[in-house]
Structures are given as structure tokens and as C-alpha cells.
Amino acid sequence: MDIENDLQYLAKTDEPYAEKDALLDFQIDNLKNVKGSWIGATAAEKPKISMGLLTEQFYSTGSYFTEISKIKELRKEVNTMKNKRATAILRIDVWRTLEASRRKGNIQ
């Protein structure tokens, strides 16, 4: 087990992980803002269309696909980093358990 590399990876990715996770939350909230702005502008142009229909129309716009693509890429990056970090933590925990067992004499 390469515990030193795992510890360095965790230390090196603390801030980038937090920043990407926060950016993902921002993008999700921003999608709501883009949706509201689009529906508001379209409702002003076409006042007779129901909000349900406007909402459905929004999901076929380029704005929606642009925002959802950003969210998809960020989610992929965040989940990859999260999984790698979890794996590093798991390896460190296994190493600690093995070391504790060796100290007790349970493992040679």
C-alpha cells in the first residue's frame, strides 16, 4: 500500500474538491435562474401560454442543454474526485487497521 501517495492526494485535492462541489451547486441553482429568466421573458411575449407549457418548452431550448451539459461535466468531475478520495481514505483505514493488528501481535 502506498499510504504516502494517498495522504498527499487527499491533502492536494481538499480545496479543488470543495471548489468543484460548490461550483456544481452553483450551476444547479443557475439552471433555475436561467429557466426563470427564459420563462419570464417568453411569458411577457406570449401571455396566453400556460406556465406548464412554457416550462416544457424551456426544456427543448439551447439554453437548457448548455446549462445541463455544464452540470453533467461538473458532476462527473466531482463524483470522480469523490470516489478517488473515498478509495484513498479506505486504503488508509485498512493500513491503520493492519498496523494496529501487527502491534497487538495478531498479524506477523
N, C-alpha and C positions, 0 to 999 in steps of 0.2 A: 504494500500500500504506500502510496506517495502522499503522505499526510501534509508535508510542507507545501506541495503544489495546491492541495485542496484548501489549506488555510490561506494561502496567497490569493487563490481565485476568489474565495469569499470576501477577503478584505478588498480586493481590487474591484469587485462588482457590487459592493454595497450601494454606493452612490449612483452608478449607472442604472442599477435595477430600480432604485427608488424613483429616479428621474423618468425612466420609461414607463413605470407603473402610473406615476402621476400624469404623464402625457397621455396615456391611454384613457384615464378617467376624464381628462380634459376633452379629448376627441369625442368621447361618448356624449358628454354634455354639449359640445359644439354641434354635434349632429342634431340635437334637439333645437338648438338655436337656428341652424340653417333651415331645418324643417319649418319652424315657426315663422321665420322671415319669408320663406317661399310661400307658405300658405297665406300669410297676411297680405303679401303683395298680389298674389293671384286672386284672393277673395275680394280685394279692392277693385281689380279689373273685371271680375266676373261675380258680382254679388249674388246671383241666383243659384250658384253651385253649392251644394251642401258641404259641410266640413269633412264628412266621411269620404265623399268623392274626391275632394281636394287632397286629403291625406293619401288616398290610394294613388292619385296622380303623381304626388310627390315621389313616391317610391319608384317611379319609372323615369325620373329625371337624371340628368348627368350629375347634378349636384349631390344627389343621394349616393350614386355609385362612386363618386370621388371620395366622399366622406367615409363611406363604408369600406372602401379599399384601404384608406389610411388606418382605420380601426383594425382591419384584418391583419395588416402588416405589423402594426404595433403589438397586437395580441399575440401574434406568432413569436415576435422577439421577446416579449415579456414572459410568455409561457416557456420558451426555450431556456431563457436565463433562469427562470424559477425552477425548472426541472434540474438543470445543471447544478444549481445551488443546493437543492434538496439532496441530490446524489452526493455532493461533496460533504454535506452535513452527515449523511448516513454513513459514509466511509469513515469519517472522523469518529462517529459514535461507536462503530464496530471496532475501530482501532483502540479506542479508550476502554471498551469492554474487554478486549483481548489482553490489553496491558494490565488491567485490574485483575484479571484471572491469572495471569502469569505471576503477578506479585503475591497472590494468595497461594500459588503453587498448584492450581488446578490444571494448568496447561504448561507443558515443558517447552 
